[in-house]
Amino acid sequence: MRTSRRPLHSPGEGFTIVELVVIVAVIGIVASLLIPGLAKAQSRAKGIQCLSNLRQWSFAMNVYATEHDDQMPRDGTDAEGQYGVDTGAIRGPGSPNDGYAWFNALPANVGDRPLSNYWARLTEPREDLPFPGKRGPIWHCPAARSSGNDRFLKGGAFGFFSMVMNADLKLLNRPGEEGPPRVHPYPNMPRLASIPNPAITVLFTDTAFSPTLEPYTSVPGRNGIFPAGRSTHFAQRHTSRGANIVFIDGHASFFRRSYITNTLPRSGEKATPDVTWNPNPVK
């Protein structure tokens, strides 16, 4: 004689505590397997978007040069290489209203407003100016983050920058040349076609942003507030190892910080065959 088995659950009957514990444990195991992969995918997506943003600034530069006799805009600094965050300038060279600066000359070519337009309506810098995760996403690396403990110089009132123009493009000195730096007189810059190695010469680059989360630069307190940069402020936020660069010829690539810089503050960049900051030929 066969006996019918009772179903695991009769209608209206809930799960037992043991069954619920098993289900929760399985969900936990699956989540632990999926979350690292999702985090990596998200990190990769931010790196790709960062490369895209840099390429768009390069495109904007080429459009500008086409319309201005092949000239580039200035890197945002004045004749002495300074910016308003240090000088206090709010008009003219090296200020948020500098018409020759890349952050005012190029945004129209990427469908955004110049920094001067944001700045004219300034009440709260982090809310009114382009800032990671907030206004003006094209201005920033999507992986750039800020801590609540960050104290940006001058409160960020002169702008926030996680992507910057190569500060050495205005140099007249050749690599290894002795003597003080010589630069093109403000507001002049070299013509794009005059740069001998466009495929390896840096145009725009990721730069360290957070004073507290990216303390590996020579002066972390100056992170995120200057529109031009060199290798010493090269970021390492993508996969915690490096950052992105777009070159004069328009191609963009990821590089480890250890490949770009000697890592010691003020020690300068390494001599590498595929990246140069000084646009002038070696003597």
Secondary structure, DSSP 8 states (H G I E B T S, - for coil): -------SS-TT----HHHHHHHHHHHHHHHHHHHHHHHHHHHHHHHHHHHHHHHHHHHHHHHHHHHTTTB--B-S--TTS--HHHH---SSTTSTT-TTBHHHHSGGGGT---HHHHHTT-SSHHHHS--TTSS-GGGS-TT----TT---GGGGTT---SEEEEGGGGB-S-TT--SS--B--TT---BGGG-S-TTTBEEEEEB---TTT-TTSS-GGGTT--SEE-GGGB---BTTTEEEEEETTS-EEEEEHHHHB-SSTTS-B--BTTBBS--S---
